């Protein structure tokens, strides 16, 4: 389940995984992608 969430965030929000990233930066990146994700969804539905 975590992998599918990561895949969705990487595809929609263009989050990139960097091997040498520390945990704090990874958590902030994940949080910002999670916050931005609903905005991408509402934007894609408005285009239909």
C-alpha positions as CSV (number, residue, x, y, z in Angstrom):
1,X,0.0,0.0,0.0
2,X,2.8,2.4,0.8
3,X,4.4,1.7,-2.6
4,X,1.2,2.5,-4.4
5,X,0.8,5.8,-2.5
6,X,4.5,6.7,-3.3
7,X,3.9,5.8,-7.0
8,X,0.8,8.1,-7.1
9,X,2.6,11.0,-5.5
10,X,5.6,10.6,-7.7
11,X,3.4,10.5,-10.8
12,X,1.0,13.3,-10.0
13,X,3.2,15.6,-7.9
14,X,6.5,14.8,-9.5
15,X,8.1,13.9,-6.2
16,X,11.6,12.4,-6.8
17,X,13.3,9.8,-4.6
18,X,16.9,10.6,-3.9
19,X,18.9,7.8,-2.2
20,X,21.0,10.2,-0.1
21,X,18.2,12.3,1.2
22,X,17.9,12.3,5.0
23,X,14.7,11.4,6.8
24,X,13.6,15.0,7.6
25,X,13.8,16.1,3.9
26,X,12.0,13.0,2.8
27,X,9.2,13.6,5.3
28,X,8.8,17.2,4.2
29,X,8.8,16.2,0.5
30,X,6.1,13.6,1.2
31,X,4.0,16.0,3.2
32,X,4.2,18.7,0.6
33,X,3.2,16.2,-2.1
34,X,0.3,14.9,0.0
35,X,-0.9,18.5,0.5
36,X,-0.6,19.2,-3.2
37,X,-2.3,16.0,-4.4
38,X,-5.9,17.1,-3.9
39,X,-5.3,20.2,-5.9
40,X,-4.0,18.2,-8.8
41,X,-7.1,15.9,-8.6
42,X,-9.5,18.8,-8.6
43,X,-7.7,20.4,-11.5
44,X,-7.8,17.3,-13.6
45,X,-11.6,16.8,-12.9
46,X,-12.3,20.4,-13.9
47,X,-10.6,19.8,-17.3
48,X,-13.1,17.0,-18.1
